[in-house]
Amino acid sequence: MTFNEHYEEAKKQQRHTPANVFIQGIMDVTKKSEASVRRWLSGSCAPDALTRDVLAKHFNTTPDELFKDCDN
């Protein structure tokens, strides 16, 4: 394995970036999968109503405010 290949492999293994910490936190709060959280973040789908309520409570806001950019 080359030096660059080692680096690329290490990047894949790195799970403690701020973005990954945020995603893991959302997974912990909602009990949903990483794939679900990533879909919500990408805008390809929105969480269900109960999950929106849980997230709004977590962020101390309303579901309407938290997901005002969401069409779903």
All heavy atoms as a GROMACS GRO file, in nm:
protein
  579
    1MET      N    1   0.085  -0.117   0.000
    1MET     CA    2   0.000   0.000   0.000
    1MET      C    3   0.090   0.124   0.000
    1MET      O    4   0.185   0.133   0.076
    1MET     CB    5  -0.089  -0.003   0.125
    1MET     CG    6  -0.199   0.098   0.123
    1MET     SD    7  -0.308   0.096   0.267
    1MET     CE    8  -0.384  -0.062   0.259
    2THR      N    9   0.055   0.221  -0.085
    2THR     CA   10   0.134   0.343  -0.095
    2THR      C   11   0.104   0.438   0.022
    2THR      O   12   0.006   0.419   0.096
    2THR     CB   13   0.105   0.418  -0.226
    2THR    OG1   14  -0.029   0.467  -0.221
    2THR    CG2   15   0.125   0.328  -0.347
    3PHE      N   16   0.187   0.541   0.034
    3PHE     CA   17   0.167   0.643   0.136
    3PHE      C   18   0.028   0.707   0.122
    3PHE      O   19  -0.046   0.721   0.218
    3PHE     CB   20   0.278   0.747   0.123
    3PHE     CG   21   0.274   0.854   0.227
    3PHE    CD1   22   0.301   0.825   0.361
    3PHE    CD2   23   0.244   0.985   0.192
    3PHE    CE1   24   0.298   0.925   0.457
    3PHE    CE2   25   0.241   1.084   0.288
    3PHE     CZ   26   0.268   1.055   0.421
    4ASN      N   27  -0.008   0.742  -0.004
    4ASN     CA   28  -0.139   0.802  -0.029
    4ASN      C   29  -0.252   0.704   0.000
    4ASN      O   30  -0.357   0.745   0.050
    4ASN     CB   31  -0.150   0.851  -0.173
    4ASN     CG   32  -0.096   0.991  -0.189
    4ASN    OD1   33  -0.071   1.060  -0.091
    4ASN    ND2   34  -0.078   1.033  -0.314
    5GLU      N   35  -0.233   0.579  -0.030
    5GLU     CA   36  -0.335   0.479   0.000
    5GLU      C   37  -0.356   0.465   0.152
    5GLU      O   38  -0.469   0.452   0.199
    5GLU     CB   39  -0.299   0.344  -0.062
    5GLU     CG   40  -0.312   0.344  -0.213
    5GLU     CD   41  -0.255   0.219  -0.278
    5GLU    OE1   42  -0.164   0.156  -0.218
    5GLU    OE2   43  -0.300   0.185  -0.388
    6HIS      N   44  -0.247   0.471   0.227
    6HIS     CA   45  -0.259   0.469   0.373
    6HIS      C   46  -0.338   0.591   0.422
    6HIS      O   47  -0.424   0.579   0.509
    6HIS     CB   48  -0.120   0.468   0.439
    6HIS     CG   49  -0.057   0.333   0.442
    6HIS    ND1   50  -0.096   0.235   0.530
    6HIS    CD2   51   0.042   0.281   0.368
    6HIS    CE1   52  -0.024   0.127   0.511
    6HIS    NE2   53   0.062   0.152   0.411
    7TYR      N   54  -0.308   0.706   0.364
    7TYR     CA   55  -0.378   0.828   0.401
    7TYR      C   56  -0.527   0.818   0.369
    7TYR      O   57  -0.612   0.851   0.451
    7TYR     CB   58  -0.315   0.948   0.328
    7TYR     CG   59  -0.394   1.076   0.343
    7TYR    CD1   60  -0.399   1.142   0.465
    7TYR    CD2   61  -0.462   1.130   0.235
    7TYR    CE1   62  -0.472   1.260   0.479
    7TYR    CE2   63  -0.535   1.247   0.248
    7TYR     CZ   64  -0.540   1.311   0.370
    7TYR     OH   65  -0.612   1.426   0.382
    8GLU      N   66  -0.559   0.773   0.249
    8GLU     CA   67  -0.700   0.760   0.209
    8GLU      C   68  -0.773   0.661   0.300
    8GLU      O   69  -0.888   0.684   0.337
    8GLU     CB   70  -0.711   0.718   0.062
    8GLU     CG   71  -0.666   0.823  -0.036
    8GLU     CD   72  -0.747   0.952  -0.027
    8GLU    OE1   73  -0.869   0.946  -0.002
    8GLU    OE2   74  -0.687   1.060  -0.045
    9GLU      N   75  -0.708   0.553   0.336
    9GLU     CA   76  -0.767   0.455   0.426
    9GLU      C   77  -0.790   0.517   0.564
    9GLU      O   78  -0.894   0.496   0.627
    9GLU     CB   79  -0.679   0.331   0.438
    9GLU     CG   80  -0.742   0.218   0.515
    9GLU     CD   81  -0.869   0.163   0.454
    9GLU    OE1   82  -0.884   0.170   0.329
    9GLU    OE2   83  -0.954   0.115   0.530
   10ALA      N   84  -0.694   0.595   0.611
   10ALA     CA   85  -0.708   0.662   0.742
   10ALA      C   86  -0.824   0.760   0.739
   10ALA      O   87  -0.898   0.771   0.838
   10ALA     CB   88  -0.578   0.732   0.778
   11LYS      N   89  -0.843   0.831   0.628
   11LYS     CA   90  -0.955   0.925   0.616
   11LYS      C   91  -1.088   0.850   0.627
   11LYS      O   92  -1.181   0.899   0.691
   11LYS     CB   93  -0.950   1.000   0.483
   11LYS     CG   94  -0.856   1.115   0.484
   11LYS     CD   95  -0.866   1.211   0.366
   11LYS     CE   96  -0.932   1.166   0.242
   11LYS     NZ   97  -0.922   1.260   0.130
   12LYS      N   98  -1.096   0.734   0.567
   12LYS     CA   99  -1.219   0.654   0.573
   12LYS      C  100  -1.247   0.609   0.716
   12LYS      O  101  -1.361   0.597   0.756
   12LYS     CB  102  -1.208   0.532   0.483
   12LYS     CG  103  -1.208   0.562   0.336
   12LYS     CD  104  -1.192   0.435   0.257
   12LYS     CE  105  -1.160   0.461   0.112
   12LYS     NZ  106  -1.126   0.340   0.040
   13GLN      N  107  -1.142   0.584   0.792
   13GLN     CA  108  -1.156   0.535   0.929
   13GLN      C  109  -1.188   0.647   1.028
   13GLN      O  110  -1.236   0.621   1.137
   13GLN     CB  111  -1.027   0.465   0.973
   13GLN     CG  112  -0.979   0.358   0.879
   13GLN     CD  113  -1.039   0.223   0.908
   13GLN    OE1  114  -1.075   0.196   1.020
   13GLN    NE2  115  -1.049   0.140   0.807
   14GLN      N  116  -1.159   0.772   0.990
   14GLN     CA  117  -1.176   0.885   1.082
   14GLN      C  118  -1.324   0.910   1.108
   14GLN      O  119  -1.397   0.943   1.020
   14GLN     CB  120  -1.110   1.010   1.023
   14GLN     CG  121  -1.125   1.134   1.105
   14GLN     CD  122  -1.068   1.121   1.245
   14GLN    OE1  123  -1.138   1.078   1.335
   14GLN    NE2  124  -0.944   1.156   1.263
   15ARG      N  125  -1.364   0.892   1.232
   15ARG     CA  126  -1.504   0.909   1.267
   15ARG      C  127  -1.527   1.025   1.363
   15ARG      O  128  -1.636   1.046   1.412
   15ARG     CB  129  -1.558   0.780   1.331
   15ARG     CG  130  -1.543   0.657   1.245
   15ARG     CD  131  -1.615   0.666   1.116
   15ARG     NE  132  -1.758   0.659   1.137
   15ARG     CZ  133  -1.849   0.682   1.044
   15ARG    NH1  134  -1.812   0.712   0.923
   15ARG    NH2  135  -1.975   0.676   1.072
   16HIS      N  136  -1.425   1.102   1.395
   16HIS     CA  137  -1.439   1.204   1.497
   16HIS      C  138  -1.432   1.346   1.441
   16HIS      O  139  -1.399   1.438   1.515
   16HIS     CB  140  -1.333   1.185   1.607
   16HIS     CG  141  -1.344   1.052   1.673
   16HIS    ND1  142  -1.450   1.018   1.753
   16HIS    CD2  143  -1.265   0.944   1.669
   16HIS    CE1  144  -1.435   0.894   1.797
   16HIS    NE2  145  -1.324   0.847   1.747
   17THR      N  146  -1.464   1.363   1.314
   17THR     CA  147  -1.471   1.498   1.260
   17THR      C  148  -1.595   1.566   1.318
   17THR      O  149  -1.688   1.498   1.362
   17THR     CB  150  -1.482   1.496   1.106
   17THR    OG1  151  -1.606   1.434   1.071
   17THR    CG2  152  -1.363   1.424   1.042
   18PRO      N  153  -1.599   1.698   1.321
   18PRO     CA  154  -1.718   1.766   1.375
   18PRO      C  155  -1.848   1.721   1.307
   18PRO      O  156  -1.950   1.703   1.374
   18PRO     CB  157  -1.688   1.914   1.349
   18PRO     CG  158  -1.539   1.922   1.350
   18PRO     CD  159  -1.493   1.792   1.288
   19ALA      N  160  -1.844   1.702   1.176
   19ALA     CA  161  -1.965   1.658   1.106
   19ALA      C  162  -2.007   1.519   1.152
   19ALA      O  163  -2.127   1.493   1.174
   19ALA     CB  164  -1.941   1.659   0.955
   20ASN      N  165  -1.913   1.428   1.166
   20ASN     CA  166  -1.946   1.294   1.209
   20ASN      C  167  -1.993   1.290   1.354
   20ASN      O  168  -2.082   1.212   1.389
   20ASN     CB  169  -1.829   1.198   1.188
   20ASN     CG  170  -1.810   1.163   1.043
   20ASN    OD1  171  -1.902   1.171   0.963
   20ASN    ND2  172  -1.689   1.126   1.007
   21VAL      N  173  -1.936   1.376   1.438
   21VAL     CA  174  -1.980   1.385   1.577
   21VAL      C  175  -2.125   1.435   1.580
   21VAL      O  176  -2.209   1.383   1.656
   21VAL     CB  177  -1.887   1.477   1.659
   21VAL    CG1  178  -1.946   1.509   1.795
   21VAL    CG2  179  -1.750   1.412   1.674
   22PHE      N  180  -2.157   1.534   1.496
   22PHE     CA  181  -2.294   1.586   1.488
   22PHE      C  182  -2.389   1.475   1.444
   22PHE      O  183  -2.494   1.454   1.506
   22PHE     CB  184  -2.300   1.703   1.390
   22PHE     CG  185  -2.438   1.759   1.372
   22PHE    CD1  186  -2.489   1.851   1.461
   22PHE    CD2  187  -2.518   1.718   1.266
   22PHE    CE1  188  -2.617   1.903   1.445
   22PHE    CE2  189  -2.646   1.767   1.250
   22PHE     CZ  190  -2.695   1.861   1.339
   23ILE      N  191  -2.354   1.403   1.339
   23ILE     CA  192  -2.439   1.296   1.288
   23ILE      C  193  -2.459   1.189   1.394
   23ILE      O  194  -2.571   1.142   1.415
   23ILE     CB  195  -2.380   1.238   1.158
   23ILE    CG1  196  -2.395   1.340   1.045
   23ILE    CG2  197  -2.447   1.105   1.120
   23ILE    CD1  198  -2.319   1.308   0.920
   24GLN      N  199  -2.353   1.150   1.462
   24GLN     CA  200  -2.366   1.049   1.567
   24GLN      C  201  -2.458   1.098   1.679
   24GLN      O  202  -2.538   1.022   1.732
   24GLN     CB  203  -2.229   1.012   1.625
   24GLN     CG  204  -2.233   0.900   1.725
   24GLN     CD  205  -2.284   0.770   1.664
   24GLN    OE1  206  -2.233   0.723   1.564
   24GLN    NE2  207  -2.386   0.711   1.726
   25GLY      N  208  -2.448   1.225   1.714
   25GLY     CA  209  -2.535   1.282   1.815
   25GLY      C  210  -2.681   1.276   1.775
   25GLY      O  211  -2.768   1.241   1.856
   26ILE      N  212  -2.710   1.306   1.649
   26ILE     CA  213  -2.847   1.299   1.599
   26ILE      C  214  -2.895   1.155   1.598
   26ILE      O  215  -3.010   1.126   1.632
   26ILE     CB  216  -2.858   1.363   1.458
   26ILE    CG1  217  -2.821   1.511   1.464
   26ILE    CG2  218  -2.997   1.344   1.400
   26ILE    CD1  219  -2.904   1.594   1.559
   27MET      N  220  -2.807   1.064   1.561
   27MET     CA  221  -2.843   0.921   1.564
   27MET      C  222  -2.878   0.879   1.707
   27MET      O  223  -2.976   0.806   1.728
   27MET     CB  224  -2.727   0.836   1.512
   27MET     CG  225  -2.702   0.849   1.363
   27MET     SD  226  -2.544   0.774   1.311
   27MET     CE  227  -2.560   0.607   1.370
   28ASP      N  228  -2.802   0.925   1.803
   28ASP     CA  229  -2.827   0.890   1.943
   28ASP      C  230  -2.961   0.946   1.991
   28ASP      O  231  -3.036   0.879   2.060
   28ASP     CB  232  -2.715   0.941   2.034
   28ASP     CG  233  -2.583   0.870   2.011
   28ASP    OD1  234  -2.581   0.762   1.949
   28ASP    OD2  235  -2.479   0.924   2.056
   29VAL      N  236  -2.991   1.070   1.954
   29VAL     CA  237  -3.115   1.135   1.998
   29VAL      C  238  -3.238   1.072   1.934
   29VAL      O  239  -3.340   1.051   1.999
   29VAL     CB  240  -3.109   1.287   1.967
   29VAL    CG1  241  -3.245   1.352   1.982
   29VAL    CG2  242  -3.007   1.355   2.055
   30THR      N  243  -3.227   1.040   1.805
   30THR     CA  244  -3.344   0.992   1.730
   30THR      C  245  -3.355   0.840   1.723
   30THR      O  246  -3.460   0.789   1.684
   30THR     CB  247  -3.341   1.045   1.586
   30THR    OG1  248  -3.224   0.995   1.519
   30THR    CG2  249  -3.342   1.197   1.582
   31LYS      N  250  -3.245   0.771   1.754
   31LYS     CA  251  -3.241   0.624   1.740
   31LYS      C  252  -3.262   0.581   1.594
   31LYS      O  253  -3.315   0.475   1.566
   31LYS     CB  254  -3.345   0.555   1.829
   31LYS     CG  255  -3.340   0.597   1.974
   31LYS     CD  256  -3.208   0.564   2.037
   31LYS     CE  257  -3.211   0.594   2.186
   31LYS     NZ  258  -3.093   0.662   2.233
   32LYS      N  259  -3.217   0.666   1.503
   32LYS     CA  260  -3.227   0.637   1.360
   32LYS      C  261  -3.088   0.606   1.305
   32LYS      O  262  -2.987   0.634   1.368
   32LYS     CB  263  -3.286   0.757   1.284
   32LYS     CG  264  -3.423   0.800   1.333
   32LYS     CD  265  -3.529   0.698   1.304
   32LYS     CE  266  -3.665   0.754   1.346
   32LYS     NZ  267  -3.774   0.666   1.317
   33SER      N  268  -3.085   0.552   1.185
   33SER     CA  269  -2.958   0.512   1.123
   33SER      C  270  -2.881   0.631   1.068
   33SER      O  271  -2.936   0.739   1.046
   33SER     CB  272  -2.986   0.414   1.009
   33SER     OG  273  -3.048   0.483   0.900
   34GLU      N  274  -2.752   0.608   1.046
   34GLU     CA  275  -2.668   0.709   0.984
   34GLU      C  276  -2.721   0.746   0.846
   34GLU      O  277  -2.722   0.863   0.808
   34GLU     CB  278  -2.523   0.661   0.974
   34GLU     CG  279  -2.430   0.762   0.913
   34GLU     CD  280  -2.286   0.717   0.909
   34GLU    OE1  281  -2.251   0.614   0.970
   34GLU    OE2  282  -2.205   0.787   0.843
   35ALA      N  283  -2.767   0.645   0.772
   35ALA     CA  284  -2.821   0.671   0.638
   35ALA      C  285  -2.941   0.764   0.645
   35ALA      O  286  -2.954   0.856   0.563
   35ALA     CB  287  -2.859   0.540   0.570
   36SER      N  288  -3.029   0.744   0.742
   36SER     CA  289  -3.146   0.832   0.757
   36SER      C  290  -3.103   0.975   0.785
   36SER      O  291  -3.151   1.070   0.722
   36SER     CB  292  -3.236   0.783   0.870
   36SER     OG  293  -3.297   0.662   0.836
   37VAL      N  294  -3.012   0.992   0.880
   37VAL     CA  295  -2.966   1.126   0.916
   37VAL      C  296  -2.901   1.193   0.796
   37VAL      O  297  -2.927   1.311   0.768
   37VAL     CB  298  -2.870   1.121   1.036
   37VAL    CG1  299  -2.813   1.259   1.066
   37VAL    CG2  300  -2.939   1.063   1.160
   38ARG      N  301  -2.821   1.120   0.723
   38ARG     CA  302  -2.756   1.179   0.605
   38ARG      C  303  -2.858   1.218   0.499
   38ARG      O  304  -2.843   1.320   0.430
   38ARG     CB  305  -2.650   1.085   0.550
   38ARG     CG  306  -2.528   1.079   0.640
   38ARG     CD  307  -2.415   0.998   0.576
   38ARG     NE  308  -2.302   0.989   0.665
   38ARG     CZ  309  -2.208   1.084   0.678
   38ARG    NH1  310  -2.215   1.194   0.608
   38ARG    NH2  311  -2.107   1.067   0.761
   39ARG      N  312  -2.964   1.139   0.483
   39ARG     CA  313  -3.070   1.174   0.387
   39ARG      C  314  -3.140   1.303   0.430
   39ARG      O  315  -3.170   1.388   0.347
   39ARG     CB  316  -3.170   1.061   0.371
   39ARG     CG  317  -3.120   0.947   0.282
   39ARG     CD  318  -3.232   0.851   0.244
   39ARG     NE  319  -3.291   0.786   0.359
   39ARG     CZ  320  -3.252   0.669   0.412
   39ARG    NH1  321  -3.149   0.605   0.358
   39ARG    NH2  322  -3.312   0.618   0.516
   40TRP      N  323  -3.165   1.318   0.561
   40TRP     CA  324  -3.227   1.442   0.610
   40TRP      C  325  -3.137   1.560   0.582
   40TRP      O  326  -3.184   1.666   0.538
   40TRP     CB  327  -3.254   1.436   0.760
   40TRP     CG  328  -3.338   1.322   0.806
   40TRP    CD1  329  -3.429   1.250   0.733
   40TRP    CD2  330  -3.337   1.263   0.937
   40TRP    NE1  331  -3.485   1.152   0.810
   40TRP    CE2  332  -3.431   1.157   0.936
   40TRP    CE3  333  -3.268   1.289   1.053
   40TRP    CZ2  334  -3.456   1.080   1.048
   40TRP    CZ3  335  -3.293   1.211   1.165
   40TRP    CH2  336  -3.386   1.108   1.162
   41LEU      N  337  -3.008   1.544   0.608
   41LEU     CA  338  -2.914   1.654   0.587
   41LEU      C  339  -2.900   1.691   0.439
   41LEU      O  340  -2.881   1.807   0.406
   41LEU     CB  341  -2.777   1.617   0.644
   41LEU     CG  342  -2.771   1.610   0.797
   41LEU    CD1  343  -2.638   1.549   0.841
   41LEU    CD2  344  -2.790   1.748   0.857
   42SER      N  345  -2.910   1.592   0.353
   42SER     CA  346  -2.898   1.619   0.210
   42SER      C  347  -3.024   1.681   0.152
   42SER      O  348  -3.022   1.736   0.042
   42SER     CB  349  -2.866   1.490   0.133
   42SER     OG  350  -2.981   1.407   0.125
   43GLY      N  351  -3.134   1.668   0.226
   43GLY     CA  352  -3.261   1.721   0.178
   43GLY      C  353  -3.338   1.624   0.090
   43GLY      O  354  -3.443   1.658   0.038
   44SER      N  355  -3.287   1.502   0.075
   44SER     CA  356  -3.358   1.406  -0.009
   44SER      C  357  -3.484   1.352   0.057
   44SER      O  358  -3.572   1.303  -0.011
   44SER     CB  359  -3.265   1.292  -0.052
   44SER     OG  360  -3.229   1.213   0.060
   45CYS      N  361  -3.492   1.363   0.188
   45CYS     CA  362  -3.615   1.330   0.259
   45CYS      C  363  -3.613   1.398   0.394
   45CYS      O  364  -3.510   1.448   0.438
   45CYS     CB  365  -3.635   1.179   0.272
   45CYS     SG  366  -3.525   1.099   0.389
   46ALA      N  367  -3.728   1.399   0.458
   46ALA     CA  368  -3.740   1.464   0.588
   46ALA      C  369  -3.777   1.359   0.692
   46ALA      O  370  -3.839   1.258   0.660
   46ALA     CB  371  -3.847   1.572   0.582
   47PRO      N  372  -3.744   1.385   0.818
   47PRO     CA  373  -3.784   1.292   0.922
   47PRO      C  374  -3.936   1.291   0.941
   47PRO      O  375  -4.004   1.389   0.906
   47PRO     CB  376  -3.715   1.345   1.048
   47PRO     CG  377  -3.658   1.476   1.015
   47PRO     CD  378  -3.665   1.496   0.869
   48ASP      N  379  -3.987   1.184   0.998
   48ASP     CA  380  -4.129   1.176   1.028
   48ASP      C  381  -4.164   1.276   1.138
   48ASP      O  382  -4.076   1.336   1.201
   48ASP     CB  383  -4.166   1.034   1.070
   48ASP     CG  384  -4.088   0.988   1.191
   48ASP    OD1  385  -4.117   1.036   1.301
   48ASP    OD2  386  -3.998   0.903   1.175
   49ALA      N  387  -4.293   1.296   1.162
   49ALA     CA  388  -4.340   1.398   1.257
   49ALA      C  389  -4.286   1.376   1.398
   49ALA      O  390  -4.245   1.472   1.465
   49ALA     CB  391  -4.492   1.403   1.257
   50LEU      N  392  -4.286   1.254   1.445
   50LEU     CA  393  -4.236   1.226   1.580
   50LEU      C  394  -4.088   1.261   1.591
   50LEU      O  395  -4.044   1.322   1.688
   50LEU     CB  396  -4.260   1.079   1.617
   50LEU     CG  397  -4.208   1.036   1.754
   50LEU    CD1  398  -4.275   1.117   1.865
   50LEU    CD2  399  -4.234   0.887   1.776
   51THR      N  400  -4.010   1.224   1.490
   51THR     CA  401  -3.868   1.254   1.490
   51THR      C  402  -3.844   1.404   1.482
   51THR      O  403  -3.754   1.458   1.548
   51THR     CB  404  -3.796   1.180   1.376
   51THR    OG1  405  -3.822   1.040   1.390
   51THR    CG2  406  -3.647   1.204   1.376
   52ARG      N  407  -3.926   1.474   1.406
   52ARG     CA  408  -3.915   1.621   1.400
   52ARG      C  409  -3.938   1.680   1.538
   52ARG      O  410  -3.867   1.772   1.580
   52ARG     CB  411  -4.017   1.679   1.303
   52ARG     CG  412  -3.983   1.657   1.158
   52ARG     CD  413  -4.090   1.720   1.072
   52ARG     NE  414  -4.073   1.685   0.933
   52ARG     CZ  415  -4.104   1.765   0.832
   52ARG    NH1  416  -4.156   1.884   0.855
   52ARG    NH2  417  -4.085   1.726   0.709
   53ASP      N  418  -4.037   1.628   1.610
   53ASP     CA  419  -4.065   1.676   1.746
   53ASP      C  420  -3.946   1.650   1.839
   53ASP      O  421  -3.908   1.737   1.918
   53ASP     CB  422  -4.190   1.610   1.803
   53ASP     CG  423  -4.318   1.660   1.740
   53ASP    OD1  424  -4.317   1.767   1.675
   53ASP    OD2  425  -4.421   1.590   1.755
   54VAL      N  426  -3.888   1.531   1.829
   54VAL     CA  427  -3.773   1.496   1.913
   54VAL      C  428  -3.655   1.588   1.884
   54VAL      O  429  -3.590   1.639   1.976
   54VAL     CB  430  -3.734   1.347   1.890
   54VAL    CG1  431  -3.599   1.315   1.952
   54VAL    CG2  432  -3.842   1.255   1.946
   55LEU      N  433  -3.630   1.612   1.757
   55LEU     CA  434  -3.518   1.700   1.719
   55LEU      C  435  -3.545   1.845   1.760
   55LEU      O  436  -3.454   1.913   1.807
   55LEU     CB  437  -3.492   1.690   1.569
   55LEU     CG  438  -3.426   1.560   1.524
   55LEU    CD1  439  -3.429   1.549   1.372
   55LEU    CD2  440  -3.284   1.551   1.578
   56ALA      N  441  -3.667   1.890   1.745
   56ALA     CA  442  -3.699   2.027   1.786
   56ALA      C  443  -3.678   2.044   1.936
   56ALA      O  444  -3.622   2.145   1.980
   56ALA     CB  445  -3.844   2.059   1.748
   57LYS      N  446  -3.719   1.946   2.013
   57LYS     CA  447  -3.697   1.953   2.158
   57LYS      C  448  -3.547   1.953   2.188
   57LYS      O  449  -3.500   2.030   2.272
   57LYS     CB  450  -3.765   1.835   2.226
   57LYS     CG  451  -3.755   1.838   2.375
   57LYS     CD  452  -3.832   1.724   2.441
   57LYS     CE  453  -3.818   1.732   2.591
   57LYS     NZ  454  -3.889   1.623   2.658
   58HIS      N  455  -3.472   1.869   2.119
   58HIS     CA  456  -3.327   1.862   2.138
   58HIS      C  457  -3.260   1.997   2.111
   58HIS      O  458  -3.169   2.037   2.182
   58HIS     CB  459  -3.269   1.752   2.048
   58HIS     CG  460  -3.121   1.742   2.053
   58HIS    ND1  461  -3.054   1.689   2.160
   58HIS    CD2  462  -3.026   1.778   1.962
   58HIS    CE1  463  -2.924   1.693   2.136
   58HIS    NE2  464  -2.904   1.746   2.017
   59PHE      N  465  -3.304   2.065   2.007
   59PHE     CA  466  -3.245   2.193   1.968
   59PHE      C  467  -3.318   2.314   2.029
   59PHE      O  468  -3.288   2.428   1.996
   59PHE     CB  469  -3.240   2.207   1.816
   59PHE     CG  470  -3.137   2.118   1.753
   59PHE    CD1  471  -3.175   2.008   1.678
   59PHE    CD2  472  -3.001   2.142   1.769
   59PHE    CE1  473  -3.080   1.925   1.619
   59PHE    CE2  474  -2.906   2.060   1.711
   59PHE     CZ  475  -2.945   1.951   1.636
   60ASN      N  476  -3.416   2.284   2.116
   60ASN     CA  477  -3.491   2.389   2.188
   60ASN      C  478  -3.556   2.488   2.091
   60ASN      O  479  -3.538   2.610   2.100
   60ASN     CB  480  -3.400   2.462   2.287
   60ASN     CG  481  -3.480   2.542   2.388
   60ASN    OD1  482  -3.591   2.504   2.423
   60ASN    ND2  483  -3.424   2.651   2.434
   61THR      N  484  -3.629   2.433   1.996
   61THR     CA  485  -3.700   2.514   1.896
   61THR      C  486  -3.829   2.441   1.859
   61THR      O  487  -3.866   2.344   1.924
   61THR     CB  488  -3.609   2.539   1.774
   61THR    OG1  489  -3.673   2.634   1.688
   61THR    CG2  490  -3.576   2.414   1.698
   62THR      N  491  -3.894   2.486   1.755
   62THR     CA  492  -4.015   2.420   1.707
   62THR      C  493  -3.983   2.338   1.582
   62THR      O  494  -3.889   2.372   1.509
   62THR     CB  495  -4.124   2.522   1.671
   62THR    OG1  496  -4.079   2.600   1.559
   62THR    CG2  497  -4.156   2.612   1.789
   63PRO      N  498  -4.063   2.235   1.555
   63PRO     CA  499  -4.041   2.160   1.430
   63PRO      C  500  -4.054   2.249   1.306
   63PRO      O  501  -3.977   2.234   1.211
   63PRO     CB  502  -4.151   2.053   1.433
   63PRO     CG  503  -4.183   2.036   1.578
   63PRO     CD  504  -4.166   2.173   1.638
   64ASP      N  505  -4.150   2.342   1.308
   64ASP     CA  506  -4.167   2.430   1.192
   64ASP      C  507  -4.043   2.515   1.167
   64ASP      O  508  -4.003   2.535   1.053
   64ASP     CB  509  -4.289   2.520   1.211
   64ASP     CG  510  -4.420   2.444   1.201
   64ASP    OD1  511  -4.421   2.333   1.143
   64ASP    OD2  512  -4.520   2.494   1.253
   65GLU      N  513  -3.983   2.565   1.273
   65GLU     CA  514  -3.862   2.647   1.257
   65GLU      C  515  -3.744   2.561   1.213
   65GLU      O  516  -3.669   2.600   1.124
   65GLU     CB  517  -3.828   2.718   1.390
   65GLU     CG  518  -3.704   2.803   1.382
   65GLU     CD  519  -3.715   2.922   1.288
   65GLU    OE1  520  -3.826   2.968   1.261
   65GLU    OE2  521  -3.609   2.967   1.239
   66LEU      N  522  -3.731   2.446   1.274
   66LEU     CA  523  -3.616   2.359   1.244
   66LEU      C  524  -3.619   2.307   1.102
   66LEU      O  525  -3.516   2.291   1.038
   66LEU     CB  526  -3.615   2.242   1.344
   66LEU     CG  527  -3.488   2.159   1.353
   66LEU    CD1  528  -3.368   2.244   1.390
   66LEU    CD2  529  -3.508   2.048   1.454
   67PHE      N  530  -3.740   2.282   1.049
   67PHE     CA  531  -3.751   2.224   0.915
   67PHE      C  532  -3.823   2.315   0.818
   67PHE      O  533  -3.889   2.269   0.725
   67PHE     CB  534  -3.822   2.087   0.926
   67PHE     CG  535  -3.740   1.988   1.001
   67PHE    CD1  536  -3.767   1.961   1.135
   67PHE    CD2  537  -3.634   1.922   0.941
   67PHE    CE1  538  -3.690   1.870   1.207
   67PHE    CE2  539  -3.557   1.832   1.012
   67PHE     CZ  540  -3.586   1.808   1.144
   68LYS      N  541  -3.807   2.447   0.834
   68LYS     CA  542  -3.876   2.541   0.746
   68LYS      C  543  -3.829   2.534   0.601
   68LYS      O  544  -3.902   2.571   0.511
   68LYS     CB  545  -3.865   2.684   0.799
   68LYS     CG  546  -3.726   2.741   0.801
   68LYS     CD  547  -3.728   2.879   0.861
   68LYS     CE  548  -3.586   2.932   0.877
   68LYS     NZ  549  -3.588   3.059   0.950
   69ASP      N  550  -3.710   2.482   0.578
   69ASP     CA  551  -3.658   2.468   0.442
   69ASP      C  552  -3.701   2.338   0.376
   69ASP      O  553  -3.667   2.312   0.262
   69ASP     CB  554  -3.505   2.474   0.442
   69ASP     CG  555  -3.453   2.610   0.484
   69ASP    OD1  556  -3.528   2.708   0.477
   69ASP    OD2  557  -3.338   2.617   0.528
   70CYS      N  558  -3.774   2.258   0.448
   70CYS     CA  559  -3.810   2.124   0.403
   70CYS      C  560  -3.947   2.125   0.334
   70CYS      O  561  -4.043   2.179   0.388
   70CYS     CB  562  -3.815   2.032   0.524
   70CYS     SG  563  -3.765   1.868   0.491
   71ASP      N  564  -3.955   2.064   0.218
   71ASP     CA  565  -4.083   2.055   0.147
   71ASP      C  566  -4.166   1.937   0.194
   71ASP      O  567  -4.285   1.933   0.171
   71ASP     CB  568  -4.058   2.042  -0.004
   71ASP     CG  569  -4.002   2.170  -0.063
   71ASP    OD1  570  -4.024   2.278  -0.004
   71ASP    OD2  571  -3.936   2.162  -0.167
   72ASN      N  572  -4.101   1.838   0.256
   72ASN     CA  573  -4.173   1.716   0.295
   72ASN      C  574  -4.252   1.737   0.420
   72ASN      O  575  -4.217   1.777   0.520
   72ASN     CB  576  -4.075   1.600   0.313
   72ASN     CG  577  -4.003   1.568   0.184
   72ASN    OD1  578  -4.043   1.610   0.078
   72ASN    ND2  579  -3.897   1.492   0.194
   0.00000   0.00000   0.00000
